[in-house]
Amino acid sequence: MNKVFLIGRLTRDPELRYTGSNTAVATFSLAVNRNFTNASGEREADFINIVVWRKQAENVKNYLSQGSQVAIDGRIQTRSYDDQNGQKRYITEVVADNVEFLSSKGSSNNMNASSNAQTNSMSAEPTPYDFGPSNEPKGTDVDSNPFADFGSSIEISDDELPF
């Protein structure tokens, strides 16, 4: 089985390219903190190359930048090529099947997002998306109490509850 799960921060902005068949591919490097400290008491990080394909590659390029925190689900891949001097070079990278946007570079909870994301993925700030104009009817106040017309309290018997 070849399965990888990583949570870390982008060390550089993603680079987006297109193959000859017009398939999008994005690459970036992810800094992943180790769970332990070194002899000096400092926490070290591993820097892992990530490859993302198709629509997700375009989303990564459009919404992530250096410092953004993400969770990666993918697989390890090793490939080789011959460099300009004819020497064989090997590259190990993670091919991401899923990229979850945990926080953006400027979010206020960046320092705690890594530990919180591991215990509760719902605690991370959502990534800002522009979904266009709201479908909310004009004049609707989303902060208003939808039950205000029912009086100060609502009486519900235990028989009316579905659980």
Legacy VTK file of the C-alpha trace (Angstrom):
# vtk DataFile Version 3.0
C-alpha trace
ASCII
DATASET POLYDATA
POINTS 163 float
0.000 0.000 0.000
1.325 3.450 -0.944
-0.586 6.134 0.996
0.656 9.444 2.432
-1.058 12.002 4.691
0.724 15.297 5.370
-0.119 18.596 7.062
2.251 21.481 6.458
2.866 24.907 4.972
3.854 25.845 1.425
7.475 26.988 1.239
6.890 28.798 -2.063
4.032 29.787 -4.341
2.713 26.906 -6.480
3.936 26.721 -10.081
1.280 25.838 -12.668
2.117 24.345 -16.070
0.189 22.529 -18.765
1.212 19.329 -20.515
1.142 18.901 -24.284
-2.403 17.542 -23.972
-3.428 20.671 -22.007
-3.584 18.919 -18.612
-2.874 21.225 -15.666
-0.081 20.241 -13.257
1.020 22.262 -10.225
4.136 21.738 -8.124
5.124 23.154 -4.752
7.157 22.264 -1.699
5.590 21.550 1.694
7.317 22.072 5.060
6.101 19.412 7.514
7.126 19.713 11.167
8.544 16.655 12.866
6.852 15.390 16.048
10.045 15.619 18.084
12.853 18.072 18.766
16.563 17.710 18.003
19.381 17.632 20.587
19.233 21.458 20.842
15.520 21.349 21.669
14.509 22.827 18.306
11.759 21.418 16.122
12.919 20.492 12.616
10.895 20.178 9.420
11.028 18.022 6.315
10.612 19.699 2.916
8.566 17.528 0.587
7.907 18.100 -3.115
4.208 17.871 -4.050
2.621 17.387 -7.490
-1.081 18.064 -8.144
-2.954 17.385 -11.393
-5.959 18.729 -13.332
-8.587 21.058 -11.806
-7.136 20.698 -8.331
-3.821 22.014 -9.713
-5.563 25.137 -10.965
-7.310 25.609 -7.584
-3.987 25.268 -5.765
-2.442 27.948 -7.985
-5.424 30.292 -7.605
-6.012 30.014 -3.848
-2.719 29.070 -2.170
0.533 30.928 -1.690
3.713 30.658 0.336
2.791 30.108 3.996
-0.642 28.603 3.346
-1.397 25.525 5.437
-2.756 22.426 3.693
-3.475 18.764 4.314
-2.330 16.405 1.563
-3.625 12.912 0.823
-1.657 11.096 -1.863
1.070 8.621 -2.763
4.862 8.619 -3.003
6.310 8.445 -6.492
9.936 8.075 -7.567
11.025 8.903 -11.106
14.345 9.360 -12.841
15.838 11.315 -15.723
19.249 11.923 -17.303
20.661 15.388 -16.618
22.686 17.540 -19.052
25.881 15.641 -18.132
24.278 12.258 -18.801
24.042 11.355 -15.104
20.900 9.633 -13.891
18.962 11.753 -11.362
16.182 10.493 -9.102
13.260 12.511 -7.779
10.958 11.434 -4.970
7.713 13.382 -4.631
4.173 13.058 -3.355
1.447 12.968 -5.985
-1.559 14.501 -4.236
-4.982 12.962 -4.727
-6.602 15.533 -2.408
-5.468 18.930 -1.148
-7.471 20.390 1.746
-6.995 24.125 2.316
-6.624 24.571 6.092
-5.616 28.217 6.374
-4.293 31.045 4.298
-1.015 32.860 4.822
-2.570 35.842 6.582
-4.977 34.042 8.916
-4.795 34.867 12.595
-4.724 31.279 13.856
-1.718 30.110 11.840
0.326 29.248 14.922
-2.281 26.881 16.363
-3.816 25.583 13.135
-1.402 22.667 12.756
-2.172 21.091 16.117
-5.864 21.928 15.876
-6.168 20.485 12.378
-4.811 17.153 13.553
-7.421 16.886 16.317
-10.342 18.687 14.712
-10.312 19.563 11.031
-13.376 21.758 11.509
-11.437 24.220 13.709
-9.262 25.541 10.863
-10.304 28.740 9.096
-12.073 28.169 5.791
-10.312 29.173 2.612
-11.840 32.321 1.113
-13.792 31.604 -2.050
-15.741 34.012 -4.195
-19.051 32.273 -4.843
-20.466 35.289 -6.637
-23.558 37.221 -5.615
-25.592 35.866 -2.734
-28.773 33.950 -3.516
-30.203 35.302 -0.263
-33.477 37.192 -0.835
-33.129 40.947 -0.505
-34.102 42.257 2.904
-33.144 39.058 4.722
-30.994 39.651 7.779
-28.933 36.515 8.410
-28.205 37.648 11.985
-31.881 38.013 12.876
-33.700 35.393 14.951
-35.758 33.187 12.600
-38.018 32.184 15.522
-38.814 35.716 16.721
-42.444 35.452 15.543
-43.075 32.462 17.857
-42.683 34.395 21.124
-40.014 34.216 23.816
-39.983 30.417 24.188
-41.084 27.362 22.261
-42.691 24.469 24.111
-41.729 21.014 22.743
-42.682 17.771 24.423
-40.396 14.749 24.472
-42.849 12.914 22.178
-42.193 15.450 19.416
-38.425 14.923 19.373
-37.112 12.526 16.693
-34.477 10.987 18.994
LINES 1 164
163 0 1 2 3 4 5 6 7 8 9 10 11 12 13 14 15 16 17 18 19 20 21 22 23 24 25 26 27 28 29 30 31 32 33 34 35 36 37 38 39 40 41 42 43 44 45 46 47 48 49 50 51 52 53 54 55 56 57 58 59 60 61 62 63 64 65 66 67 68 69 70 71 72 73 74 75 76 77 78 79 80 81 82 83 84 85 86 87 88 89 90 91 92 93 94 95 96 97 98 99 100 101 102 103 104 105 106 107 108 109 110 111 112 113 114 115 116 117 118 119 120 121 122 123 124 125 126 127 128 129 130 131 132 133 134 135 136 137 138 139 140 141 142 143 144 145 146 147 148 149 150 151 152 153 154 155 156 157 158 159 160 161 162
